[in-house]
């Protein structure tokens, strides 16, 4: 989903699978600041995270966001759970009732990404993931990506 630089840690707990599909889990993933490791996110990745959070696709790259190829972030990640086909997605920070999947830095260029509708059917989240993966081939890979050792 685009390009994200940085270090993250996370886990999945209480995973239950039936008929080859998840039916229950609790998970989280969050960036971890490490000295000397940049925390940057490409416009494509920002756009795709916006889709996962319930926003529309393509509007970011065509607007003001298109001035830069990537942006700094201070925090990136999510907390989510699935139970009874009810998928709940929260960001890594909350402010004024909004869940932030990406929290920008004070130093520009910086960006925030908000999750717009945190509770949806799991099949809707799968459809969003499919939309994201269909557009993922449109961004050039960083130099050295895909090299075989």
C-alpha positions in Angstrom: 0.0 0.0 0.0 2.3 2.7 -1.2 5.6 3.2 0.7 5.9 3.7 4.5 9.3 4.1 6.2 9.8 3.5 9.9 9.6 0.8 12.5 6.4 -0.7 13.8 5.3 -3.4 16.3 2.0 -5.1 16.8 0.2 -8.2 17.6 -3.0 -10.2 16.9 -4.8 -11.8 19.8 -7.7 -14.2 20.2 -7.8 -15.1 16.4 -10.6 -17.5 15.5 -10.9 -18.8 11.9 -13.9 -20.7 10.5 -14.3 -21.9 6.9 -11.0 -20.2 6.0 -12.0 -16.7 7.1 -11.4 -14.8 10.4 -14.5 -14.5 12.6 -12.9 -13.0 15.7 -9.7 -11.2 16.6 -8.1 -8.2 18.4 -5.1 -6.6 16.8 -2.9 -3.5 16.9 0.0 -2.1 15.0 1.9 1.1 15.9 5.0 2.9 14.7 7.9 3.0 17.1 10.2 6.0 16.9 13.8 4.9 16.6 16.8 7.3 16.5 18.2 7.5 13.0 15.1 5.9 11.3 13.0 8.3 9.3 9.2 8.1 9.6 7.8 9.0 6.2 4.7 8.0 4.2 4.1 8.3 0.5 1.0 10.1 -1.0 -0.1 6.7 -2.4 0.0 5.1 1.1 -1.8 8.1 2.6 -4.5 7.8 -0.1 -4.9 4.1 0.5 -5.1 4.5 4.3 -7.8 7.1 3.8 -9.7 4.5 1.8 -9.4 1.9 4.6 -10.6 4.6 7.0 -13.7 5.2 4.9 -12.5 8.1 2.7 -12.5 8.3 -1.1 -9.6 7.3 -3.3 -7.5 9.6 -5.5 -8.6 13.0 -4.1 -5.4 13.5 -2.1 -2.9 13.0 -4.9 -4.9 15.5 -7.1 -5.2 18.2 -4.4 -2.6 20.0 -2.3 -1.1 16.7 -1.2 0.4 16.3 -4.7 3.0 18.9 -4.0 5.2 16.4 -2.2 5.9 12.7 -2.9 6.0 11.8 0.8 5.2 13.3 4.2 6.6 13.0 7.8 4.6 11.3 10.5 5.0 11.2 14.3 2.7 8.2 14.8 1.1 5.7 12.5 -1.0 2.6 13.2 -4.4 1.2 14.3 -6.2 -0.8 16.8 -8.9 -3.1 15.5 -11.2 -5.9 16.5 -13.6 -8.3 14.8 -16.6 -10.1 16.4 -19.9 -11.1 14.8 -19.0 -9.6 11.5 -18.6 -6.2 13.2 -15.2 -4.7 12.4 -14.0 -1.9 14.6 -11.1 0.3 13.5 -9.5 2.9 15.7 -6.4 5.0 15.1 -3.4 5.4 17.3 -4.6 8.7 18.7 -7.9 10.5 19.3 -8.5 14.2 19.3 -11.9 16.0 19.2 -13.7 12.7 18.7 -11.6 11.8 15.6 -9.5 8.6 15.3 -6.1 9.3 13.7 -4.5 6.5 11.7 -1.6 8.8 10.9 -0.5 11.7 13.2 1.7 14.3 11.5 4.8 16.0 12.9 5.2 19.7 13.7 7.9 20.0 11.0 6.4 20.2 7.4 5.7 18.5 5.2 3.4 16.7 7.6 0.0 14.9 7.3 -2.8 13.5 9.4 -5.2 10.7 8.3 -8.5 10.2 10.1 -10.6 7.1 10.2 -14.1 8.3 9.3 -16.4 5.3 10.2 -14.8 3.1 12.7 -17.5 0.4 12.9 -18.4 -1.5 9.7 -19.1 -5.0 8.5 -16.0 -7.1 8.0 -16.9 -7.8 4.4 -16.9 -4.0 3.8 -13.3 -3.8 5.2 -12.3 -6.7 2.9 -13.8 -4.7 -0.1 -11.8 -1.7 1.0 -8.6 -3.8 1.1 -9.4 -5.1 -2.3 -9.8 -1.5 -3.7 -6.5 -0.6 -2.1 -4.6 -3.5 -3.5 -6.0 -2.9 -7.0 -4.4 0.5 -7.1 -1.1 -0.4 -5.3 0.8 -1.0 -8.6 0.6 2.6 -9.6 3.5 3.9 -7.5 7.1 3.5 -8.4 9.0 1.2 -6.0 11.9 2.7 -4.0 15.3 2.1 -5.5 16.4 -1.4 -4.7 12.9 -2.7 -4.0 12.4 -6.2 -5.4 16.1 -6.9 -5.8 17.0 -10.5 -5.3 19.9 -11.4 -3.0 
